[in-house]
Amino acid sequence: MSSSPGTHSLAFRVMRLCRPSIHVEPPLRLDPMDLFVGEDIFDDPIASSNLPPLISTQVSSSSSSARAISSDSADLTFSSRFLLHHPSDSIGLSGLLVLPQAFGAIYLGETFCSYISINNSSNFEVREVVIKAEIQTERQRILLLDTSKSAVETIRAGGRYDFIVEHDVKELGAHTLVCTALYSDGDGERKYLPQFFKFIVLNPLSVRTKVRVVKETTFLEACIENHTKSNLYMDQVDFEPTQNWSATMVKGDELSDNNSQSSDRQIFKPPVLIKSGGGIRNYLYRLKMSSKDSAPVKVQGSNILGKFQITWRTNLGEPGRLQTQQILGTPITSKDIELQVVEIPSVVGVNKPFSLLLKLTNQTDTEQGPFEVWLSESDSRGEKVVMINGLQITVLPRLEAFGSTEFRLNLVATKLGVQRITGITVFDKREKITHDPLPDLEVFVDLD
């Protein structure tokens, strides 16, 4: 079997199949009347009244001359190539579409489609042609075509064999399209022809995220930036949360739109345009932990929120699709015992007792407790304004695995205005452990 260069009867020709581009004519076309008539002609009523018949005469003569030139195939002067024969000629669009002359830019998430032709440039036919086409990346080799089991019987002299291959681009960096042919030439010699076509896969867009936690709500902000040379029309930008989270997109106009408008938008969605060369689009999602009756799952270390599914189209409808990596939220620290506020009054009276409704939850799979709850002394120099009314220590019974209990803490405020409730602490009597205090609360103290 021979594979020496320059002695092959066959050769591969590769053309990338993608949407054509619009042909734009760079020369600026003009109306011949602009060369003789200025803008000030409309200041003269006599001249402006005679302008329409003059223009119509000139246009008719130009049209007749253009038809004469087009009918005369021997005329190669193109004397009217800069004239405006129609108002749309000023745009510079000829109405022609141009096929790609090279591989061009190939982006991650697109479908690489190629038209491959193997030509027989010799004077005799070749037989038993086995063709293979595969994509080679830094990590793997992907087979696109293999005719080993059904070889092409013959390719006549001057003939060709054509086929189309497709590949979903899922890796960045250098790619190589490897085309090989094993065939018998006119002398019956078995020959092997390899050819390589290299191209680079680029990143079409970048997704930058920020996670912010406000009380019990997590907000995820995503900024999508377009790195391509063409506009991207976003078909879908969906955040798929993990099973522990639920996600809702926050829109700036969600409060001003009525139900009929929102229903229309679901049916007829306006295109979301991200302009070429660095255009950006921001998205905001509200995330909440899913409330389930089953026992909660303790997550230590990183907190996985979910991932984005993004689909888009280019100017002429070329589709693309990307899926981001898992997005991590604020790390969750494992708490064996959690104290939460269930109910707090918005306004209380000065020197009048009020109560907080609190909930203590055991987040372990073993029994915990008993517990004591008290109000620790303030570390600040000022005196404590909100104090416990009655018994200084509240005793709570043992909690079973993943169990919870609600209780009330009686307090009294001694000063007017917005006051802080600080230092609500839980102590495990059996383990002799003081858990982290409840975050500071605020209450408004009024005269009545």
PLY file of the C-alpha trace (Angstrom):
ply
format ascii 1.0
element vertex 448
property float x
property float y
property float z
element edge 447
property int vertex1
property int vertex2
end_header
0.00 0.00 0.00
1.45 3.36 -1.02
0.90 6.73 0.67
3.62 8.80 -0.96
2.64 12.45 -1.71
2.10 13.66 -5.28
1.14 10.30 -6.74
-2.53 10.18 -5.86
-5.41 10.14 -8.29
-7.87 11.39 -5.66
-8.02 14.64 -3.73
-10.41 16.00 -1.09
-12.12 19.38 -1.42
-13.88 20.77 1.66
-16.41 23.60 1.89
-18.09 24.66 5.10
-21.87 24.70 4.85
-23.33 27.67 6.71
-25.75 30.48 6.07
-24.54 32.82 3.29
-23.74 36.46 3.91
-25.28 39.48 2.22
-23.23 40.96 -0.60
-22.70 44.70 -0.11
-21.45 46.86 -2.98
-18.96 49.40 -1.62
-19.31 52.03 -4.43
-21.72 54.85 -3.63
-24.43 55.25 -6.24
-25.90 58.64 -7.09
-28.66 60.37 -8.97
-27.31 62.41 -11.93
-29.64 65.30 -11.05
-27.68 65.82 -7.81
-24.70 66.91 -9.93
-26.59 69.81 -11.48
-29.27 70.73 -8.92
-28.49 71.95 -5.41
-30.66 72.07 -2.32
-31.33 75.80 -2.81
-33.42 75.13 -5.92
-36.47 74.77 -3.68
-36.04 78.42 -2.62
-36.97 79.51 -6.14
-40.69 78.81 -6.78
-40.30 78.92 -10.58
-37.40 76.48 -10.64
-39.01 74.13 -8.13
-42.23 74.02 -10.19
-40.24 72.96 -13.28
-38.20 70.38 -11.37
-40.66 67.41 -11.47
-40.98 67.25 -15.28
-37.21 67.67 -15.58
-36.57 64.77 -13.19
-39.15 62.54 -14.89
-37.52 63.23 -18.28
-34.07 62.44 -16.90
-35.25 59.24 -15.19
-37.00 58.00 -18.32
-33.93 58.70 -20.43
-31.69 56.98 -17.89
-33.98 53.97 -17.80
-34.08 53.71 -21.58
-30.29 53.99 -21.80
-29.90 51.34 -19.13
-32.20 49.01 -21.01
-30.24 49.65 -24.18
-26.97 48.89 -22.44
-28.33 45.70 -20.89
-29.70 44.54 -24.24
-26.35 45.06 -25.89
-24.21 42.21 -24.56
-21.10 43.53 -26.33
-21.09 46.76 -24.31
-18.61 46.33 -21.47
-18.34 49.99 -20.40
-20.87 49.71 -17.53
-21.51 53.44 -17.94
-24.58 53.37 -15.67
-23.09 51.29 -12.86
-23.06 54.27 -10.46
-26.58 55.50 -11.24
-29.57 55.06 -8.96
-32.18 53.14 -10.94
-34.26 52.40 -7.85
-34.44 54.04 -4.37
-33.25 50.78 -2.77
-29.96 51.06 -4.71
-28.77 53.69 -2.20
-28.55 51.01 0.52
-25.72 49.27 -1.28
-27.37 45.84 -1.17
-27.27 44.08 -4.49
-29.69 41.32 -3.49
-26.97 38.68 -3.88
-25.86 36.18 -1.22
-22.22 35.13 -0.90
-21.20 31.60 0.06
-18.31 31.26 2.57
-14.91 31.40 0.90
-13.12 29.85 3.92
-13.95 28.06 7.15
-14.36 31.41 8.86
-15.02 31.78 12.57
-16.47 28.68 14.24
-17.92 29.14 17.71
-18.63 26.85 20.60
-22.24 25.65 20.64
-22.70 25.80 16.86
-23.13 22.85 14.48
-20.16 22.44 12.16
-21.47 21.27 8.79
-19.15 20.58 5.89
-19.61 19.58 2.25
-16.77 17.23 1.24
-16.01 16.17 -2.31
-13.39 13.60 -3.30
-12.32 14.16 -6.92
-10.66 11.82 -9.39
-8.26 13.97 -11.39
-6.63 11.06 -13.27
-7.44 9.60 -16.68
-8.62 6.24 -15.33
-11.21 5.18 -12.82
-10.42 4.12 -9.26
-12.11 1.25 -7.46
-13.06 0.07 -3.98
-12.78 3.49 -2.34
-13.06 3.41 1.48
-13.63 6.91 2.86
-13.35 8.05 6.46
-13.93 11.50 7.98
-13.40 12.37 11.62
-12.91 15.36 13.90
-9.80 15.35 16.05
-9.55 17.60 19.14
-7.09 17.79 22.01
-9.19 15.31 23.98
-10.84 12.91 21.56
-11.42 11.70 18.00
-15.01 11.66 16.72
-15.89 9.55 13.68
-18.23 11.35 11.25
-18.24 9.00 8.24
-16.95 5.48 7.56
-17.65 3.55 4.35
-15.62 0.48 5.31
-18.66 -1.79 5.21
-20.04 -0.29 1.98
-17.11 0.97 -0.05
-17.64 3.18 -3.10
-17.25 0.78 -6.02
-15.85 3.15 -8.64
-15.15 6.83 -9.26
-14.76 7.46 -12.98
-12.03 9.60 -14.52
-12.89 13.25 -13.88
-15.73 12.23 -11.56
-16.28 12.80 -7.86
-18.06 11.46 -4.78
-19.77 13.99 -2.48
-21.03 13.73 1.09
-21.98 15.98 4.01
-20.83 15.64 7.64
-22.10 17.39 10.76
-20.65 17.82 14.23
-21.93 19.66 17.32
-19.00 21.74 18.56
-18.56 21.19 22.30
-14.87 21.97 22.83
-12.75 25.10 22.50
-9.38 25.31 20.80
-7.76 23.62 17.81
-9.79 21.13 15.76
-8.70 19.05 12.77
-10.99 17.56 10.14
-9.19 14.38 9.02
-10.28 12.92 5.66
-8.76 9.64 4.47
-9.31 7.45 1.41
-8.12 3.90 0.73
-8.49 2.97 -2.95
-7.15 0.96 -5.90
-5.79 3.00 -8.83
-5.72 2.07 -12.51
-2.77 -0.30 -12.03
-4.52 -2.12 -9.20
-2.15 -0.67 -6.59
-3.74 -0.07 -3.20
-3.11 3.53 -2.05
-3.87 5.50 1.10
-4.63 9.24 0.98
-4.81 11.33 4.19
-5.69 15.06 4.18
-6.02 17.43 7.14
-8.07 20.63 7.47
-7.48 22.65 10.65
-9.69 25.27 12.27
-10.05 27.01 15.64
-13.19 27.01 17.80
-13.76 30.27 19.69
-15.98 31.20 22.61
-19.06 33.12 21.33
-20.05 34.66 24.66
-19.09 34.89 28.30
-21.40 34.56 31.30
-20.42 36.43 34.47
-22.50 35.79 37.58
-22.92 37.42 40.99
-24.76 35.88 43.95
-26.24 38.10 46.65
-28.17 36.93 49.71
-30.86 39.26 51.13
-32.41 37.78 54.27
-33.82 34.41 53.16
-33.79 35.21 49.43
-30.86 34.61 47.09
-30.50 36.78 43.99
-28.46 35.60 41.00
-27.31 38.20 38.47
-25.99 37.03 35.09
-24.22 39.27 32.57
-23.96 37.81 29.04
-21.40 39.41 26.69
-21.25 38.81 22.93
-17.71 38.11 21.64
-18.67 37.37 18.02
-18.60 39.68 14.99
-22.35 39.35 14.38
-25.44 40.21 16.38
-26.94 37.46 18.52
-30.69 37.09 18.96
-31.31 35.22 22.19
-34.04 32.60 21.87
-33.69 31.24 25.40
-31.81 32.20 28.55
-33.13 29.83 31.22
-31.68 29.10 34.62
-32.19 25.48 35.65
-31.92 25.27 39.46
-31.03 22.15 41.37
-33.73 20.18 43.17
-33.20 22.15 46.40
-33.92 25.52 44.75
-36.70 27.25 42.82
-35.92 30.13 40.44
-37.98 33.06 39.13
-36.77 35.62 36.60
-37.11 39.21 37.82
-38.05 41.70 35.09
-37.99 45.46 35.34
-41.48 45.87 33.89
-43.19 43.00 35.72
-45.09 45.43 37.99
-46.33 47.72 35.22
-47.55 45.03 32.82
-51.10 43.77 33.20
-52.18 40.16 32.74
-53.21 40.55 29.10
-49.88 42.08 28.13
-47.91 39.38 29.95
-49.94 36.64 28.24
-49.30 38.25 24.85
-45.59 38.37 25.56
-45.54 34.66 26.29
-47.00 34.00 22.82
-45.18 36.74 20.87
-41.82 37.21 22.54
-39.84 40.18 21.24
-36.31 39.29 20.12
-33.58 39.95 22.67
-30.64 41.45 20.80
-27.05 41.38 22.03
-24.97 43.48 19.66
-21.72 42.27 18.15
-18.30 43.11 19.48
-18.95 43.32 23.23
-22.69 43.89 23.56
-24.07 42.83 26.95
-27.40 41.79 28.45
-28.17 41.39 32.15
-30.57 38.91 33.74
-31.73 38.69 37.35
-33.20 35.62 39.08
-34.79 35.22 42.49
-33.90 31.91 44.15
-35.56 30.30 47.14
-35.02 27.01 48.91
-37.71 24.51 47.96
-40.07 23.77 50.85
-40.50 20.02 51.14
-42.05 17.86 53.83
-39.14 15.43 53.73
-36.23 15.75 56.08
-33.82 18.54 55.10
-30.51 17.66 53.54
-27.42 19.11 55.15
-25.03 20.58 52.61
-21.52 21.41 53.69
-19.00 23.47 51.76
-20.08 24.69 48.33
-23.73 25.41 47.56
-24.67 24.39 43.99
-27.45 26.62 42.64
-27.87 25.34 39.07
-26.81 26.09 35.49
-27.84 28.21 32.48
-29.26 26.93 29.18
-28.65 29.52 26.43
-29.79 29.34 22.79
-29.43 32.01 20.13
-29.49 32.76 16.41
-27.33 35.00 14.24
-28.46 37.57 11.66
-29.41 34.94 9.09
-30.75 32.36 11.53
-27.66 30.24 12.27
-28.49 28.49 15.58
-26.26 28.04 18.61
-26.60 26.50 22.06
-24.51 26.59 25.23
-24.81 25.16 28.72
-22.78 26.69 31.52
-21.07 24.87 34.35
-22.75 24.56 37.73
-23.00 27.94 39.45
-21.99 28.01 43.10
-23.69 30.17 45.69
-22.58 31.35 49.10
-21.02 28.44 51.02
-23.42 26.89 53.51
-22.18 26.16 56.99
-23.77 23.20 58.66
-25.83 24.20 61.73
-26.98 21.50 64.09
-29.44 23.85 65.79
-31.16 26.74 63.99
-33.18 29.50 65.64
-35.63 31.42 63.43
-38.12 34.26 63.93
-41.69 33.26 63.10
-43.53 36.42 64.18
-42.45 39.86 65.42
-44.75 42.87 66.04
-44.15 45.89 63.83
-45.01 48.44 66.57
-44.86 48.04 70.34
-45.63 50.38 73.21
-42.95 51.82 75.46
-42.69 50.04 78.81
-45.40 47.59 77.66
-44.70 43.85 77.38
-44.63 42.18 73.96
-43.55 38.78 72.74
-41.60 37.22 69.88
-42.65 33.89 68.34
-39.49 31.87 67.71
-38.82 28.44 66.22
-35.98 26.13 67.25
-35.10 23.36 64.76
-32.90 20.29 65.18
-31.13 19.68 61.83
-29.33 16.52 62.86
-30.37 12.88 62.74
-29.97 12.46 66.51
-31.89 13.76 69.50
-30.61 17.09 70.92
-31.21 19.12 74.07
-32.58 20.19 76.47
-31.95 23.89 75.78
-31.93 27.25 77.53
-32.71 30.53 75.77
-31.73 33.89 77.20
-30.81 37.43 76.23
-27.06 37.95 76.53
-25.59 41.20 77.82
-24.83 43.86 75.20
-21.17 44.42 74.33
-21.79 48.08 73.43
-21.22 50.91 75.88
-24.86 52.02 75.85
-27.49 50.56 78.10
-29.75 47.75 76.90
-33.08 49.15 75.73
-34.98 45.88 75.02
-34.93 43.38 77.90
-36.64 40.17 78.93
-39.89 40.63 80.83
-40.21 37.92 83.50
-38.00 34.84 83.79
-34.56 35.56 82.40
-34.05 31.99 81.10
-36.53 30.00 78.99
-36.10 26.23 79.25
-37.00 24.06 76.23
-37.32 20.25 76.16
-35.29 17.81 74.08
-35.80 17.83 70.29
-36.04 14.62 68.29
-34.10 14.12 65.04
-35.10 16.80 62.48
-37.74 18.01 64.94
-38.72 21.57 65.83
-40.61 23.50 68.47
-42.12 27.00 68.68
-42.04 29.17 71.78
-42.55 32.78 72.84
-39.98 35.11 74.36
-41.49 37.92 76.47
-39.74 41.29 76.13
-40.20 44.96 77.08
-38.76 48.16 75.50
-37.82 51.19 77.62
-37.13 53.87 74.96
-38.97 55.34 71.98
-37.94 54.96 68.34
-36.43 52.14 66.32
-34.68 49.80 68.75
-32.56 46.71 68.25
-33.16 43.32 69.82
-29.74 41.72 70.21
-28.18 38.68 71.84
-30.92 36.01 71.73
-28.80 32.96 72.54
-29.43 29.17 72.66
-27.46 26.97 75.08
-27.35 23.15 74.90
-27.40 21.93 78.51
-26.27 18.38 77.72
-23.42 19.20 75.31
-22.53 22.44 77.13
-22.45 24.30 73.80
-23.53 27.89 73.20
-24.85 28.23 69.65
-24.53 31.35 67.51
-26.96 34.09 68.58
-29.90 35.12 66.44
-29.11 38.03 64.07
-30.18 41.44 65.35
-33.85 42.37 65.01
-35.49 45.80 64.88
-38.77 46.97 66.38
-40.46 50.39 66.46
-41.36 51.61 69.95
-44.25 54.11 70.22
-46.05 55.83 73.09
-49.20 53.69 72.77
0 1
1 2
2 3
3 4
4 5
5 6
6 7
7 8
8 9
9 10
10 11
11 12
12 13
13 14
14 15
15 16
16 17
17 18
18 19
19 20
20 21
21 22
22 23
23 24
24 25
25 26
26 27
27 28
28 29
29 30
30 31
31 32
32 33
33 34
34 35
35 36
36 37
37 38
38 39
39 40
40 41
41 42
42 43
43 44
44 45
45 46
46 47
47 48
48 49
49 50
50 51
51 52
52 53
53 54
54 55
55 56
56 57
57 58
58 59
59 60
60 61
61 62
62 63
63 64
64 65
65 66
66 67
67 68
68 69
69 70
70 71
71 72
72 73
73 74
74 75
75 76
76 77
77 78
78 79
79 80
80 81
81 82
82 83
83 84
84 85
85 86
86 87
87 88
88 89
89 90
90 91
91 92
92 93
93 94
94 95
95 96
96 97
97 98
98 99
99 100
100 101
101 102
102 103
103 104
104 105
105 106
106 107
107 108
108 109
109 110
110 111
111 112
112 113
113 114
114 115
115 116
116 117
117 118
118 119
119 120
120 121
121 122
122 123
123 124
124 125
125 126
126 127
127 128
128 129
129 130
130 131
131 132
132 133
133 134
134 135
135 136
136 137
137 138
138 139
139 140
140 141
141 142
142 143
143 144
144 145
145 146
146 147
147 148
148 149
149 150
150 151
151 152
152 153
153 154
154 155
155 156
156 157
157 158
158 159
159 160
160 161
161 162
162 163
163 164
164 165
165 166
166 167
167 168
168 169
169 170
170 171
171 172
172 173
173 174
174 175
175 176
176 177
177 178
178 179
179 180
180 181
181 182
182 183
183 184
184 185
185 186
186 187
187 188
188 189
189 190
190 191
191 192
192 193
193 194
194 195
195 196
196 197
197 198
198 199
199 200
200 201
201 202
202 203
203 204
204 205
205 206
206 207
207 208
208 209
209 210
210 211
211 212
212 213
213 214
214 215
215 216
216 217
217 218
218 219
219 220
220 221
221 222
222 223
223 224
224 225
225 226
226 227
227 228
228 229
229 230
230 231
231 232
232 233
233 234
234 235
235 236
236 237
237 238
238 239
239 240
240 241
241 242
242 243
243 244
244 245
245 246
246 247
247 248
248 249
249 250
250 251
251 252
252 253
253 254
254 255
255 256
256 257
257 258
258 259
259 260
260 261
261 262
262 263
263 264
264 265
265 266
266 267
267 268
268 269
269 270
270 271
271 272
272 273
273 274
274 275
275 276
276 277
277 278
278 279
279 280
280 281
281 282
282 283
283 284
284 285
285 286
286 287
287 288
288 289
289 290
290 291
291 292
292 293
293 294
294 295
295 296
296 297
297 298
298 299
299 300
300 301
301 302
302 303
303 304
304 305
305 306
306 307
307 308
308 309
309 310
310 311
311 312
312 313
313 314
314 315
315 316
316 317
317 318
318 319
319 320
320 321
321 322
322 323
323 324
324 325
325 326
326 327
327 328
328 329
329 330
330 331
331 332
332 333
333 334
334 335
335 336
336 337
337 338
338 339
339 340
340 341
341 342
342 343
343 344
344 345
345 346
346 347
347 348
348 349
349 350
350 351
351 352
352 353
353 354
354 355
355 356
356 357
357 358
358 359
359 360
360 361
361 362
362 363
363 364
364 365
365 366
366 367
367 368
368 369
369 370
370 371
371 372
372 373
373 374
374 375
375 376
376 377
377 378
378 379
379 380
380 381
381 382
382 383
383 384
384 385
385 386
386 387
387 388
388 389
389 390
390 391
391 392
392 393
393 394
394 395
395 396
396 397
397 398
398 399
399 400
400 401
401 402
402 403
403 404
404 405
405 406
406 407
407 408
408 409
409 410
410 411
411 412
412 413
413 414
414 415
415 416
416 417
417 418
418 419
419 420
420 421
421 422
422 423
423 424
424 425
425 426
426 427
427 428
428 429
429 430
430 431
431 432
432 433
433 434
434 435
435 436
436 437
437 438
438 439
439 440
440 441
441 442
442 443
443 444
444 445
445 446
446 447
